[in-house]
Amino acid sequence: MGNAAARTFIPDHPTPPLPNSPNRVPGSQIIRELEALTGQGCPITFRRLIDLVASNRVPLDMRGGRWGVDRHRLPEVAEALGMTVRANSPAPAL
C-alpha cells in the first residue's frame, strides 16, 4: 500500500489565523450591528448581503474563510445598503 507519509498533503503556504479582533464584526453579527448603529431594521437578509458583496456593492471581506468587516467600516456598509447612521450612535471603535 505504500507509506502513509508520502500521501500526506502539506499546503504551500500556511492558512491565515482566524480573526478574533474585537474590532472585527463577524458576518453572523453584521445585520445586528447595523441595526444598532442606525436604529433601523436592516432592509436585507444575510444571504442578500453576501450577494451584494459578490457584486462589489458592499465592502465586506473574507478572512480565515469567514465573512466579516472591520468595525470602523460599518458606516460604509450601512450607506451602501441605504441606511443612515444615527447622530447619537457611538462611533465605531478603531
C-alpha positions as CSV (number, residue, x, y, z in Angstrom):
1,M,0.0,0.0,0.0
2,G,2.9,2.4,0.4
3,N,4.0,4.9,3.0
4,A,1.2,7.0,4.6
5,A,3.6,9.9,5.0
6,A,4.0,10.1,1.2
7,R,0.3,10.7,0.8
8,T,0.1,13.4,3.4
9,F,-0.9,16.8,2.0
10,I,1.2,19.7,3.0
11,P,0.0,23.1,1.8
12,D,2.3,25.5,0.0
13,H,1.5,28.3,2.5
14,P,0.0,28.3,6.0
15,T,-3.6,29.1,6.4
16,P,-4.0,32.6,8.0
17,P,-5.3,32.6,11.5
18,L,-9.0,33.2,12.2
19,P,-9.6,36.8,13.0
20,N,-10.5,37.3,16.7
21,S,-10.1,41.1,17.0
22,P,-12.7,42.9,19.0
23,N,-12.7,45.5,16.1
24,R,-13.8,42.8,13.6
25,V,-17.5,42.1,13.2
26,P,-18.2,38.5,12.0
27,G,-20.7,38.0,9.2
28,S,-23.2,36.4,11.5
29,Q,-23.4,39.7,13.5
30,I,-23.3,42.3,10.8
31,I,-27.0,42.8,10.5
32,R,-27.5,43.2,14.2
33,E,-24.6,45.7,14.4
34,L,-26.0,47.7,11.5
35,E,-29.4,47.8,13.3
36,A,-27.8,49.1,16.5
37,L,-25.7,51.7,14.6
38,T,-28.6,53.1,12.6
39,G,-31.6,52.4,14.8
40,Q,-33.3,51.0,11.7
41,G,-34.3,47.5,10.7
42,C,-31.8,46.1,8.1
43,P,-33.6,46.0,4.8
44,I,-32.0,42.7,3.6
45,T,-31.1,39.2,4.8
46,F,-27.6,38.0,5.4
47,R,-27.8,35.9,2.1
48,R,-28.7,39.0,0.1
49,L,-25.8,40.9,1.9
50,I,-23.4,38.3,0.6
51,D,-24.9,38.6,-2.9
52,L,-24.1,42.3,-2.7
53,V,-20.6,41.6,-1.6
54,A,-20.1,39.3,-4.6
55,S,-21.1,42.2,-6.9
56,N,-18.8,44.6,-5.1
57,R,-21.6,46.8,-3.8
58,V,-20.8,46.2,-0.1
59,P,-17.3,46.3,1.5
60,L,-17.1,43.0,3.4
61,D,-14.1,40.7,3.1
62,M,-13.3,37.2,3.9
63,R,-10.5,36.3,6.4
64,G,-9.8,32.8,7.5
65,G,-12.6,31.6,5.4
66,R,-15.2,33.8,7.2
67,W,-17.1,36.9,6.0
68,G,-16.8,40.0,8.2
69,V,-16.0,43.6,8.3
70,D,-13.8,45.9,10.4
71,R,-15.9,47.8,12.8
72,H,-14.8,51.2,11.6
73,R,-16.2,50.3,8.1
74,L,-19.8,49.7,9.4
75,P,-21.0,53.2,8.4
76,E,-19.8,52.5,4.9
77,V,-21.7,49.2,4.8
78,A,-24.8,51.0,6.2
79,E,-24.6,53.6,3.5
80,A,-24.2,51.0,0.8
81,L,-27.5,49.5,2.0
82,G,-29.3,52.9,2.0
83,M,-29.3,53.1,5.8
84,T,-28.5,56.3,7.8
85,V,-26.2,56.2,10.8
86,R,-27.9,57.8,13.9
87,A,-26.3,61.1,15.1
88,N,-26.2,59.8,18.7
89,S,-24.8,56.4,17.9
90,P,-21.5,55.5,19.4
91,A,-18.6,55.9,17.0
92,P,-17.2,52.5,15.8
93,A,-14.0,51.5,17.6
94,L,-10.8,51.7,15.6
